[in-house]
Amino acid sequence: MDNPADERQAEHQVLAHIQDLVAEEHRLLEKRAAGDADHDRLTRVQVELDQCWDLLRQRRALRETGSDPGRAEIRPPDIVEKYIG
């Protein structure tokens, strides 16, 4: 993406998706505390959150180094789930 406005929009979309996932994660955690078994969905949401945060970090790192943030890609769960901290 060469247009800074497009880059900001793409980052805004990632952040909005993160916010939606965090809200869903909180709902699922509350339900789970009440005894509802949504463990599989909660796991998928948490993995997707990790992927989104990774994508956002990639975009920012590419931008900071003068590269195209549009080159950032969603990495598979088996990669992002091995990150520490």
C-alpha positions as CSV (number, residue, x, y, z in Angstrom):
1,M,0.0,0.0,0.0
2,D,1.5,3.3,-1.0
3,N,-1.3,5.5,0.3
4,P,-0.8,6.4,4.0
5,A,-4.6,6.7,4.4
6,D,-5.0,3.1,3.1
7,E,-2.3,1.9,5.5
8,R,-4.0,3.7,8.5
9,Q,-7.4,2.1,7.4
10,A,-5.9,-1.3,7.2
11,E,-4.3,-0.9,10.7
12,H,-7.6,0.4,12.0
13,Q,-9.4,-2.6,10.7
14,V,-7.0,-5.0,12.4
15,L,-7.4,-3.0,15.7
16,A,-11.2,-3.1,15.4
17,H,-11.1,-6.9,14.8
18,I,-8.8,-7.2,17.9
19,Q,-11.4,-5.3,19.9
20,D,-14.2,-7.6,18.7
21,L,-12.2,-10.7,19.6
22,V,-11.3,-9.4,23.0
23,A,-14.9,-8.7,23.7
24,E,-15.9,-12.2,22.6
25,E,-13.0,-13.7,24.7
26,H,-14.4,-11.9,27.8
27,R,-17.9,-13.1,27.1
28,L,-16.7,-16.7,26.7
29,L,-14.6,-16.5,29.8
30,E,-17.6,-15.2,31.8
31,K,-19.8,-18.0,30.4
32,R,-17.1,-20.6,31.2
33,A,-16.9,-19.4,34.7
34,A,-20.7,-20.0,34.9
35,G,-20.1,-23.6,33.7
36,D,-20.8,-23.2,30.0
37,A,-18.4,-25.3,27.9
38,D,-17.3,-23.1,25.0
39,H,-13.7,-24.1,25.4
40,D,-13.1,-24.8,21.7
41,R,-14.4,-21.4,20.6
42,L,-12.4,-19.7,23.3
43,T,-9.2,-21.4,22.1
44,R,-9.9,-20.4,18.5
45,V,-10.5,-16.8,19.6
46,Q,-7.3,-16.7,21.6
47,V,-5.3,-18.1,18.7
48,E,-6.8,-15.5,16.3
49,L,-6.0,-12.8,18.8
50,D,-2.4,-13.9,18.8
51,Q,-2.4,-13.9,15.0
52,C,-3.9,-10.4,14.8
53,W,-1.4,-8.9,17.3
54,D,1.4,-10.5,15.4
55,L,0.1,-9.0,12.1
56,L,-0.1,-5.6,13.8
57,R,3.5,-5.9,15.1
58,Q,4.7,-7.0,11.6
59,R,3.0,-4.0,10.0
60,R,4.5,-1.6,12.4
61,A,8.0,-3.1,12.1
62,L,7.8,-2.9,8.3
63,R,6.7,0.7,8.5
64,E,9.4,1.7,10.9
65,T,12.1,0.2,8.6
66,G,10.7,2.0,5.6
67,S,9.2,-1.1,4.0
68,D,5.6,-1.6,2.8
69,P,3.4,-2.6,5.8
70,G,1.1,-4.3,3.3
71,R,3.7,-7.0,3.0
72,A,2.7,-8.3,6.5
73,E,1.0,-11.6,6.5
74,I,-1.1,-13.5,8.9
75,R,1.1,-16.3,10.2
76,P,-0.2,-19.8,11.0
77,P,-1.2,-20.7,14.5
78,D,1.7,-23.1,14.9
79,I,4.1,-20.2,14.5
80,V,2.5,-17.5,16.6
81,E,1.6,-19.8,19.4
82,K,5.3,-20.6,19.9
83,Y,6.1,-17.0,20.8
84,I,6.9,-16.2,24.3
85,G,5.6,-12.9,25.9
